[in-house]
Amino acid sequence: MISAFANSMKVPDLRNRILFTLAMIIIVRLGVHIPLPGVNVEVMRQWIDNQSEGSSGLGGLGAVLTIFSGGGLQQLGIFALGIMPYISASIMTQLLTAVVPSWGKMVREDGGRQKITKWTRGIAIGIAIVQGWFLILSLENPERMPFLSGIERYGQLVMFPGTMFVVSTILTIVAGTMFLMWIGDQITEKGVGNGVSLIICVNIIHALPGALTMAWRTLVHPSPEQINPTGAIALVALIAFLIVVIALVVTVTQAQRRIAVQYAKRIAGNKMFNAPTQYLPLKLNYSGVMPVIFATAIMSLPQLLIMQIWPSSWLAMTINNWMSPNDYPYYIISAGMIFFFSYFWVATMFQPSQIAEDLKRNGGYIPGIRPGPPTAIFLDQTMQRLTFSGSLFLTLIFFVPSMLQASGTLNPVVAQFFGGTSLLILVGVLLDAMRQVETTLLQKNYDGFLKKGKMRGRYNHVQGTGAAANSTTVTIIWVIIAVLLLAGAVAAYVFSN
């Protein structure tokens, strides 16, 4: 694996893609720390430092929002909403594609995907405006949000409330979200992997050092003069448990059901040849992490809206209790939504009738199954069973952090790395990026990450859609980043003295 990383720097096109992706990631992380105009960031920092539940102090819902904002919510930066509006817009367009016939027809037409993408971006702008408005209400009235309770003791978050603050903040937040969407498109086109997924992945990884420190302080070193040997054993057990969970997630993500497909005999000259047996791979977890993302986004939306509109009503308290991992409705609703979106994604993306027609047209057939509609029925039934198994596994992994949190072992920020949305996104995104790198290495006659075989996956899905950024562009971007980092270091030194 180490040699594969070294070889990736020997291929100019791949090297430029990797360096360009890293540069865009650094820009995203720098933007997180640029504060919104008119907001007193020091108040938020003091409140976070004095929280007893952990360094983030955001609780369960705040931990979910951190996945998509990457710390922008805590920093009150221009990327406070993160990529969440685009995720919500993607959910809406996927639903419309499946429900509205005209939208479903649009997808199958030439250029239909481009039209859907434009609609998705437009809807994302509208969602960003609405969510920005609710965020402003939360900043002006932090007592409405449970995970901001008590912050008023440290001062007023908004220094100059009013119409000008509302307009400027909404414009800034929407511009920040659109900039993140643009960076995601640039990474997809000129970098490695899917840009939007990589941004979410980086937003998750940023909390890893703080989570490790928090786990150490909670289990091993609860106070400066106290060391808990039993907690050290528990920490080692948790790390071993995390490795097992990651191995299971990778195994299920890569698992396939290979269906044998035979083709009719072909004649070349005076000889008849038997066509070799090929295989149709059906992924066990066909929908990937999308059902968990959809379920997480939809579950958090009603809670935020109700708390903003009716913060003290019985409805807000009921929804807050239902969305708490300590109550059984949370598990029922979550499992139901994950199963629903798993089958919904398969029904939208997997077309057994089209596959059966293509096999029949090319002279292929599944042994023991008649071509045409019987083949489509067989493929549909097989995928339904695979989807049930994949959905069950996604549900179990999704509940791991909630069960650790409910048992009182870990707080939400640490627990999210032991399963759930964070771990599934991390594994899926990193595997996609590694597939693209490995494919390029194999094309250039280099060894990939695995000496035997190759990583399974749909490589055309993760390949860059455009030419890689040239060396001059990559160099200029890195010079600008270096200048910004140097200026920030100088400014920090001057203000500290």
Helices and strands as residue ranges (DSSP letters): H 2-8, H 12-32, H 41-49, H 59-69, H 72-75, H 84-99, H 101-108, H 112-140, G 142-144, G 146-148, G 151-154, H 163-190, H 195-205, H 208-215, I 216-220, H 229-254, E 256-263, E 266-268, E 271-273, E 278-283, H 290-309, H 314-322, H 328-349, H 352-361, E 364-365, H 373-406, H 412-415, G 416-418, H 420-443, H 459-462, H 471-496
